[in-house]
Amino acid sequence: MSEIPKYAVMGNPVSHSKSPLIHSLFAEQCGIELEYRAIHVNEGSFEAAVRQFRVIGGKGLNITVPFKLEAWQLADRRSKRAELAGAVNTLKFLDSGKIYGENTDGQGMLQDIVVNLGKAVKQAKVLVVGAGGAVRGVLGPLLEAEPAIVHIANRTAAKAHELAAVFSGFGPCTASGLGDIRSAAYDIVINGTAASLQGNVPDLPGSIFADGALAYDMMYGSEPTTFLVWADNAGAAHCSDGLGMLVEQAAESFVVWHGVRPQTEAVIQQLRQ
Ligand SMILES: NC(=O)c1ccc[n+]([C@@H]2O[C@H](COP(=O)([O-])OP(=O)(O)OC[C@H]3O[C@@H](n4cnc5c(N)ncnc54)[C@H](OP(=O)(O)O)[C@@H]3O)[C@@H](O)[C@H]2O)c1
């Protein structure tokens, strides 16, 4: 009897992760038999945990905070997106014994904004707030979608400038501190900071939203995030959290492992309930 292929998400903390539920719903929908669980890994033990998972029949892993950089280092081969992102959220164990690394966060966010929310990125003026791992992961796919401009604004301005220097070769990309945002009107404002986690809002001018603008928070929760409450009051026409991004990045990981893209709409609705 052949063993059920094993998949998992590794992180710390990870018990809150919705990935096991998302991947089991995808698997059921596609008629693929698999086992998917969340594995808590202590800092300093990531590489050993990955090797151990492979020994027991693991086929692939999702990687979340704080191990995306270590996953990037561990991968023998990486996609162009992962290479640019400097972080990996999906590992696939190849039959050759090598490990392939991909980053699906940016593609997941684009799919959610363009397809699920119906907001065009092409020719849009986009403000990205934050300059941490999540923002670095989405800038490549965002610039591939040919916006008019991507402006990166971060509390620590130097980090925003570093990212703009890396990504300006891929499309129009500028940077500043939060208080120095020049252009008044953006079509899409993406909060990629960890501020909502602490119930805070980045210190932004209230005049950043163009008519019909979308405010998008990569964070999600059962209630609107503090950023989305602020954006609604500041005049954003549409507000969305990052739950759709979570499901769409998972769907992209599913493609990497199984070669088939599951339907996401029903899964997003199920998670919202
Ligand atoms: N939906 C999804 O699928 C998905 C996927 C990935 C990440 N995320 C979310 O994205 C967010 C960022 O994650 P990350 O991995 O990029 O974190 P990170 O690498 O730790 O970066 C944190 C960023 O937030 C900024 N920041 C933190 N507190 C702030 C505050 N009070 N005011 C203004 N800026 C603040 C930091 O600015 P400084 O540089 O000045 O410190 C930095 O730019 C998290 O909420 C995470 O849950 C969602």
The ligand as an SDF file (V2000), in Angstrom:
LIG
                    3D

 48 52  0  0  0  0  0  0  0  0999 V2000
   -2.0490   37.6110    3.7800 N   0  0  0  0  0  0  0  0  0  0  0  0
   -0.9360   36.9460    3.5950 C   0  0  0  0  0  0  0  0  0  0  0  0
   -0.9020   35.8990    2.9480 O   0  0  0  0  0  0  0  0  0  0  0  0
    0.3620   37.5010    4.1620 C   0  0  0  0  0  0  0  0  0  0  0  0
    1.5980   36.9830    3.7170 C   0  0  0  0  0  0  0  0  0  0  0  0
    2.7780   37.5290    4.2650 C   0  0  0  0  0  0  0  0  0  0  0  0
    2.6990   38.5440    5.2470 C   0  0  0  0  0  0  0  0  0  0  0  0
    1.4870   39.0160    5.6660 N   0  0  0  0  0  0  0  0  0  0  0  0
    1.3910   40.1110    6.6920 C   0  0  0  0  0  0  0  0  0  0  0  0
    2.2490   41.1850    6.3220 O   0  0  0  0  0  0  0  0  0  0  0  0
    2.6520   41.9230    7.4790 C   0  0  0  0  0  0  0  0  0  0  0  0
    4.1530   42.2170    7.4510 C   0  0  0  0  0  0  0  0  0  0  0  0
    4.8980   41.0180    7.5970 O   0  0  0  0  0  0  0  0  0  0  0  0
    6.5060   40.9840    7.3900 P   0  0  0  0  0  0  0  0  0  0  0  0
    6.8810   39.5450    7.3730 O   0  0  0  0  0  0  0  0  0  0  0  0
    6.9290   41.8420    6.2500 O   0  0  0  0  0  0  0  0  0  0  0  0
    7.0490   41.6760    8.7110 O   0  0  0  0  0  0  0  0  0  0  0  0
    8.5060   42.3090    8.9460 P   0  0  0  0  0  0  0  0  0  0  0  0
    9.4950   41.7750    7.9780 O   0  0  0  0  0  0  0  0  0  0  0  0
    8.7510   42.1770   10.4110 O   0  0  0  0  0  0  0  0  0  0  0  0
    8.3300   43.8850    8.5860 O   0  0  0  0  0  0  0  0  0  0  0  0
    7.5760   44.6900    9.3950 C   0  0  0  0  0  0  0  0  0  0  0  0
    7.3020   46.0400    8.6800 C   0  0  0  0  0  0  0  0  0  0  0  0
    6.2950   46.7140    9.4080 O   0  0  0  0  0  0  0  0  0  0  0  0
    6.7650   48.0150    9.7770 C   0  0  0  0  0  0  0  0  0  0  0  0
    6.1220   48.3800   11.0540 N   0  0  0  0  0  0  0  0  0  0  0  0
    5.9740   47.5960   12.1540 C   0  0  0  0  0  0  0  0  0  0  0  0
    5.2650   48.2760   13.0970 N   0  0  0  0  0  0  0  0  0  0  0  0
    4.9530   49.4950   12.5720 C   0  0  0  0  0  0  0  0  0  0  0  0
    4.2370   50.6340   13.0400 C   0  0  0  0  0  0  0  0  0  0  0  0
    3.6910   50.6600   14.2820 N   0  0  0  0  0  0  0  0  0  0  0  0
    4.1090   51.7030   12.2190 N   0  0  0  0  0  0  0  0  0  0  0  0
    4.6470   51.6950   10.9860 C   0  0  0  0  0  0  0  0  0  0  0  0
    5.3340   50.6480   10.4760 N   0  0  0  0  0  0  0  0  0  0  0  0
    5.4880   49.5540   11.2570 C   0  0  0  0  0  0  0  0  0  0  0  0
    8.2460   47.8730    9.8280 C   0  0  0  0  0  0  0  0  0  0  0  0
    8.8450   49.1550    9.7160 O   0  0  0  0  0  0  0  0  0  0  0  0
   10.3950   49.4170   10.1590 P   0  0  0  0  0  0  0  0  0  0  0  0
   11.2310   48.9190    9.0170 O   0  0  0  0  0  0  0  0  0  0  0  0
   10.4860   50.8670   10.3800 O   0  0  0  0  0  0  0  0  0  0  0  0
   10.6150   48.6080   11.4240 O   0  0  0  0  0  0  0  0  0  0  0  0
    8.4870   46.9800    8.6060 C   0  0  0  0  0  0  0  0  0  0  0  0
    8.4380   47.7130    7.4140 O   0  0  0  0  0  0  0  0  0  0  0  0
    2.1880   41.0850    8.6730 C   0  0  0  0  0  0  0  0  0  0  0  0
    1.0050   41.6800    9.1750 O   0  0  0  0  0  0  0  0  0  0  0  0
    1.8750   39.7150    8.0720 C   0  0  0  0  0  0  0  0  0  0  0  0
    0.8660   39.0580    8.8050 O   0  0  0  0  0  0  0  0  0  0  0  0
    0.3260   38.5160    5.1310 C   0  0  0  0  0  0  0  0  0  0  0  0
  1  2  1  0
  2  3  2  0
  2  4  1  0
  4  5  1  0
  4 48  2  0
  5  6  2  0
  6  7  1  0
  7  8  2  0
  8  9  1  0
  8 48  1  0
  9 10  1  0
  9 46  1  0
 10 11  1  0
 11 12  1  0
 11 44  1  0
 12 13  1  0
 13 14  1  0
 14 15  2  0
 14 16  1  0
 14 17  1  0
 17 18  1  0
 18 19  2  0
 18 20  1  0
 18 21  1  0
 21 22  1  0
 22 23  1  0
 23 24  1  0
 23 42  1  0
 24 25  1  0
 25 26  1  0
 25 36  1  0
 26 27  1  0
 26 35  1  0
 27 28  2  0
 28 29  1  0
 29 30  1  0
 29 35  2  0
 30 31  1  0
 30 32  2  0
 32 33  1  0
 33 34  2  0
 34 35  1  0
 36 37  1  0
 36 42  1  0
 37 38  1  0
 38 39  2  0
 38 40  1  0
 38 41  1  0
 42 43  1  0
 44 45  1  0
 44 46  1  0
 46 47  1  0
M  CHG  2   8   1  16  -1
M  END
$$$$
